[in-house]
Amino acid sequence: MLQDEENQNRSDNNKKGNIKIDLGRQGSVFIAYTIVLLGYYGLVANIVMIDEWISFTEQTWISFTEMERTVLFWTFEVYVDTFFLPLILVFVTCFLLTYKESIFHYGIKASIWLVPFIIIEAFILYAIMYGFSIEPIILQFGNWKGYLHISILIATTLSGAISGMKVKQLIKSKRNIE
């Protein structure tokens, strides 16, 4: 009788929903993309707003519509003002995405996909702030500065991903030696 109750309690525990959600690789990619979504343009916008539109004597904000429209597509122009924090954020995110993976190609591929993600984010933010127009396409793909921005992003993501891969390989080789 006592055994039957214990067996029933065990089966009830299994039925009641001991659900474990393991996000795994997709969860880490989602979290990394969310960090870049909030952080990359957040850092750029905050520095631009602080540098150009806060009057320290009057403490007033000026609308984002008066913001320089090219800053969303040519963020390399504000890297020095932001102390390279957007680039460091992308580098560290790509480093961690690749370092966490047991198969490095998955991390490198997820890192490379950050570049179109950041570019699409610029188009979305521009459309939200200024409305739909052809100007974002011209700024991103009709000017050499747009291509320079894409090249910098690709170089940053690849260097972060390859650094993550090399550090993990170095740590594994040190463990095998000891």
Backbone hydrogen bonds, N-H to C=O, Kabsch-Sander energy under -0.5 kcal/mol:
donor,donor_aa,acceptor,acceptor_aa,energy
5,E,1,M,-1.7
6,E,2,L,-2.0
7,N,3,Q,-2.7
8,Q,4,D,-2.2
9,N,5,E,-2.5
10,R,6,E,-2.3
11,S,7,N,-2.4
12,D,8,Q,-2.5
13,N,9,N,-2.4
14,N,10,R,-1.9
15,K,11,S,-1.8
16,K,12,D,-2.1
17,G,14,N,-0.5
19,I,17,G,-2.5
21,I,19,I,-0.5
22,D,20,K,-0.7
23,L,21,I,-0.7
26,Q,23,L,-0.7
27,G,23,L,-1.6
28,S,24,G,-1.8
29,V,25,R,-2.1
30,F,26,Q,-2.5
31,I,27,G,-2.5
32,A,28,S,-2.4
33,Y,29,V,-2.6
34,T,30,F,-2.1
35,I,31,I,-2.3
36,V,32,A,-2.2
37,L,33,Y,-2.7
38,L,34,T,-2.5
39,G,35,I,-2.8
40,Y,36,V,-2.1
41,Y,36,V,-0.5
43,L,39,G,-2.8
44,V,40,Y,-1.7
45,A,41,Y,-2.8
46,N,42,G,-2.4
47,I,43,L,-2.1
48,V,44,V,-2.4
49,M,45,A,-2.8
50,I,46,N,-2.4
51,D,47,I,-3.0
52,E,48,V,-2.5
53,W,49,M,-1.8
54,I,50,I,-0.7
55,S,53,W,-0.7
55,S,60,T,-1.1
56,F,54,I,-0.8
59,Q,55,S,-3.6
66,E,63,S,-1.5
67,M,64,F,-1.7
71,V,68,E,-1.0
72,L,69,R,-0.8
73,F,70,T,-1.0
74,W,70,T,-2.6
77,E,74,W,-1.7
78,V,75,T,-1.7
79,Y,76,F,-0.9
82,T,78,V,-1.9
83,F,80,V,-1.2
84,F,79,Y,-3.2
85,L,82,T,-1.8
88,I,84,F,-2.5
89,L,85,L,-2.7
90,V,86,P,-2.1
91,F,87,L,-2.8
92,V,88,I,-2.9
93,T,89,L,-2.2
94,C,90,V,-2.4
95,F,91,F,-2.6
96,L,92,V,-2.7
97,L,93,T,-2.4
98,T,94,C,-2.0
99,Y,95,F,-2.7
100,K,96,L,-2.1
101,E,97,L,-0.6
104,F,102,S,-0.7
106,Y,103,I,-1.2
107,G,103,I,-0.9
108,I,104,F,-2.5
109,K,105,H,-2.5
110,A,106,Y,-2.4
111,S,107,G,-2.0
112,I,108,I,-2.5
113,W,109,K,-1.7
114,L,111,S,-1.4
115,V,112,I,-1.4
117,F,113,W,-1.3
118,I,114,L,-2.5
119,I,115,V,-2.2
120,I,116,P,-2.9
121,E,117,F,-2.0
122,A,118,I,-1.7
123,F,119,I,-1.7
124,I,120,I,-2.5
125,L,121,E,-2.8
126,Y,122,A,-2.4
127,A,123,F,-2.3
128,I,124,I,-2.3
129,M,125,L,-2.5
130,Y,126,Y,-3.2
131,G,126,Y,-0.6
131,G,127,A,-1.1
137,I,134,I,-0.6
138,I,134,I,-1.7
139,L,135,E,-2.8
140,Q,136,P,-2.5
141,F,137,I,-2.7
142,G,137,I,-0.5
142,G,138,I,-1.5
146,G,143,N,-0.7
147,Y,143,N,-1.2
148,L,144,W,-2.1
149,H,145,K,-2.2
150,I,146,G,-2.1
151,S,147,Y,-2.4
152,I,148,L,-2.5
153,L,149,H,-2.2
154,I,150,I,-2.6
155,A,151,S,-2.5
156,T,152,I,-2.4
157,T,153,L,-2.7
158,L,154,I,-2.6
159,S,155,A,-2.3
160,G,156,T,-2.4
161,A,157,T,-2.5
162,I,158,L,-2.8
163,S,159,S,-2.1
164,G,160,G,-2.1
165,M,161,A,-2.1
166,K,162,I,-2.7
167,V,163,S,-2.6
168,K,164,G,-1.9
169,Q,165,M,-2.3
170,L,166,K,-2.5
171,I,167,V,-2.5
172,K,168,K,-2.4
173,S,169,Q,-2.3
174,K,170,L,-2.2
175,R,171,I,-2.1
176,N,172,K,-2.0
177,I,173,S,-1.6
178,E,174,K,-1.9
